[in-house]
Amino acid sequence: MVLRRFLPAVACCFLSLTVHAQRDTLCVRAGDTLRYTYTPLVPAAATDAQSPKRKDSFWSRIIHGNVDRTFEKKIDFSFIGAPSYTKEASVGIGVLASGLYRIDRTDSITPPSDVSFFGNFSLSGFYMFGVSGNTLFDHNRSRVIYEVSFASKPLDFWGIGYEAGRFNESTDYIRKQVKFDAGYLYEVWSHLYVGGSLLFSHTRGTNFDERGESYLAGQRLHYTSTGIGVTLQYDSRDFIPAPERGSYLMVKQVIYPKGIGNCGRTLYKTTATADYYQRLWRGAVLATDLFGEFNSSGTPWCMLAELGGGYRMRGYYQGRYIDNNIITCQIEYRQRIWRRIGCAVWGGAGNVFPSFGRFRWGQTLPNYGLGFRWEFKHRVNVRVDYGFGRKTGGLVFNINEAF
């Protein structure tokens, strides 16, 4: 009995001391018969957040890599410049700037949007600069995809078709080109997007000799085209610049009306892509890519499908094999080796042909190669690839994965 009378007094005394020592927060829990205040302890994480952040050192960034800063900054930019070499441009210098950002920085589910500025200048007189990117809106319910570029390229030309690229002697010329391609996509079902696009290009070829003009078979030296496209796309990739899992299926149909260009007729272009990405084990990704481009007959020389370049059939001179249609496939194994350093190996094949009725399996060109990867930004890689083909090979320096 004495104990029962004594305990309430002790409790009241304890609560009184607590009220005087900690007065910041009023708390009433369900079932409580007393109203009391307390001051919660400051979590260690909050204490660390209030203390000034120590900037990453240069060597820390080089070795450990960059973290995702898109929740802290409006846009997280990084720059890099390095010597470059391609079969088309020879020795030069490449400058890249990559930015990651989020339209909604409270959304941790949607991957960040990306933008890349690129420039390349070479000893051959080649120069090119432009911008490309993907902007994701409304929890990835819609997106804008764009690329704008301007280039002046001293190039070699073999003519049109597989036989021309394989056996003709090359001639040189200069191609000046402005390209614009922008599209808007809206998600109508989970990962399924429908949208439209607008395309514009102006190409002028100069300094053709008699052989080069004969390869053109009477075509103009300059063409302007404006296209309107419709796109159907399924995209479950986890991160567009460097996917590690998911699928990407896309069909794009473009019409170039006769009245808004100088091509002399209405033209059609169909592009189809099927990509799949699978994590194998820690740091390992297997990526596959199937691509096709199909143009209507009468498409000008500067709008034809080209085999080679920095994304598909790497190592081939882009523009040596050109025709109305192209089909390529490749499979690539990507492995992170240590910290920010990784590598890649791939194999593939491609074929250019004027029509499906004139497709020849014997004209299929092989492709394989290996590459070096360096993550200079969070999940954004600089890649250096060396590709091999039929009696050819070449080096590619670029940003982001090839596909």
Helices and strands as residue ranges (DSSP letters): H 2-21, E 25-27, E 36-38, H 44-50, H 58-64, E 76-86, E 90-101, E 113-122, E 127-137, E 142-157, H 162-167, E 171-189, E 192-206, H 210-216, E 222-235, E 246-256, G 258-260, E 267-279, E 284-295, G 301-303, E 305-306, E 322-323, E 325-338, E 341-353, G 356-358, G 361-363, E 365-377, E 380-389, E 392-399
